[in-house]
Amino acid sequence: MVASVAWMLAAPFFLQSDGTVDGARELYVHYAPGGVFALLVVSLLASATGAVASERTAKRLQLSMVRPVRYFTIALAKISALVACGAAVLALSFAVLVVKSDLSRKCCHVVKPTMPSPAEEAEAMYKSFMADPATPPQVKSARKSVVLRLLANRAIDNYQTIATNDSAVWKFSAGGEGEAVRIRFSSQFDMRRDVRGVFRAPGLEGVVSNITQAIVTIPLRRTAPAAGDGATRSADEPVELSFENRGTHALMLRPRRDIDLLVPADSFLRNLARSYLQLVAILALLVSFGVFLSAALGRPVALFTAVVALVVGEMSPSVVAQYPDELEKNAVDRIGLALTRFAAEVTRPVSSLSPLESLATDACVEPRETARVAVLDLLTVPLLLSLLAAVVMPRKEEDS
Amino acid sequence: MDSGKNVIELVDVRKTFRDFWLRPSVKAVDGLSLAVGRGEVFGLLGPNGSGKSTTIKMILGLLAPSSGKVSLFGLPPRSIEARKHLGYLPELSYLHPFLTATETLLYYAGLSGLSRSEAKRRAAQLLEMVGLSSVAGRAVGGFSKGMSRRVALAAALVGKPELLVLDEPTSGLDPISTKEVKTLVKALSAGGMTILMTSHLLADAEDVCDRVMILNHGKSVALGRVSELGTSLEEFFLAKVGDIGDFKLAPFLA
């Protein structure tokens, strides 16, 4: 607890921002509680993997197991106690964050353009490739799943080029009126170029002028109503957003990654509360996993397994994304990649589960997602893993 | 709960431990049958490795028998209902070293389902009984072996059990404490509690047990009232178990 508060107070002295107030704030909100969360992940996982195993080694577990209490209750109580400790420490760091934050800030829903999924787009590209006589025979003879995976990765990064004086239109299922548009220029090439143009949504307009930053938020201002704008629009109806390029160079964007419509949501404080709930839910997930391992294995093996699972979960997406597919000709590499892809499919990096990046950028930590995470990670997984722990606990006790 | 007179019942119980490849490695208990009636003090005696601990663990539900049937109060030992009436003192105390004597008893009282107020009352009563009231607020990690043993005994009694399983209850105790424990066992038995105990000290078993069973190589070699076994229990024990002769002292004594 002391370490977490000390880190929360000392973090501004260690974190080097871009020099702007907003930049410093964003960095603090992301990494100050993020540091406490990382500390909790490591310490709680270490404690959880010893929760049952250490008791068993010290022969204390048998004293609990002969009492009139279900083994399920023993496992669930250990999970609850550890999660409560983690939640208390996290609450303290969030309290410091509340004290140091501007509570009048608002957060926004970040809406991505409605597009076919990368898999659907890959399927369409695959069909056209196969029908094209110019497609190299190596591609035509390659395994469909491999080609589809490559095409799906390409679809995610598909660039759309908007020529000078040309326009592009995207649809958004916004559920409300957009407040701003956020564009991301991911390459140095784009950033050196001056970007100019106009974003237009029904009754709204935002002017882009002399932009040289990597990420830009363009506010949308109300315009004089044009003919047809007065018609009432239902909340489910998609919002059409267009961009007219008025610069001297063509603009290249990846719509799936680089354009967001920002729709007003609610207050920073509520966003903070949802982020807290999500982080506690992630801790519950990890602790449940640790306690289950502890019930099934000895302490060192449980700790090793947990650390390996954490590292594999964290690394496998980048391995899958970066490993060249040519290596699949080698049988060992093929098996290794298949296993890594499986790991990437069934796990998610803990860092990607954290809502702190959204909190820092004032993106809404969605209530529906928070509810889903809470039901799944805070309730279902601990209950299920406690049940499994209750099944393996007496068997392991017999072996000890 | 079964209102029959047998509190513990074992019928042709066998326990074979297996190795990693599931091949039988050790036959710890071999066809053991036993019935302990309500209010009885029953002693389980035998040399090291005779199957006493395995038998106790099966009675406590910590081990499942390979074959045969074990029941407590007519119920499977792992059932919550059977465990409500069970108290257990292991061979070593295995207490949480950072908890005080009172906290230890409150913890086990909580696990036994006692309410907070009842648990407090019971903890104070038991600490008084085992003579540890003056150190009730001290962490048990700093206790001597004898004091830890007393706390463990109090913890075994905190849930008001009808069956008390004592594994080497006088182990590590000085003669005065040993006498006190034996007096306590007699008093608890007089109050209607069923007690199953193991001991290496045959004199202890002779003093407090109504009946004893002598185990050797996982089998019962004798069962009966201490008075019915004829000569002293020690002589009877040696006659049944024999000279194990593991020690080869001659080269060292020459």
Boltz contact constraints between the chains, C-beta under 6 A:
constraints:
  - contact:
      token1: [A, 59]
      token2: [B, 94]
      max_distance: 6.0
  - contact:
      token1: [A, 60]
      token2: [B, 94]
      max_distance: 6.0
  - contact:
      token1: [A, 62]
      token2: [B, 62]
      max_distance: 6.0
  - contact:
      token1: [A, 66]
      token2: [B, 60]
      max_distance: 6.0
  - contact:
      token1: [A, 66]
      token2: [B, 86]
      max_distance: 6.0
  - contact:
      token1: [A, 66]
      token2: [B, 88]
      max_distance: 6.0
  - contact:
      token1: [A, 67]
      token2: [B, 111]
      max_distance: 6.0
  - contact:
      token1: [A, 67]
      token2: [B, 112]
      max_distance: 6.0
  - contact:
      token1: [A, 68]
      token2: [B, 80]
      max_distance: 6.0
  - contact:
      token1: [A, 68]
      token2: [B, 83]
      max_distance: 6.0
  - contact:
      token1: [A, 68]
      token2: [B, 84]
      max_distance: 6.0
  - contact:
      token1: [A, 68]
      token2: [B, 113]
      max_distance: 6.0
  - contact:
      token1: [A, 69]
      token2: [B, 111]
      max_distance: 6.0
  - contact:
      token1: [A, 397]
      token2: [B, 62]
      max_distance: 6.0
  - contact:
      token1: [A, 398]
      token2: [B, 63]
      max_distance: 6.0
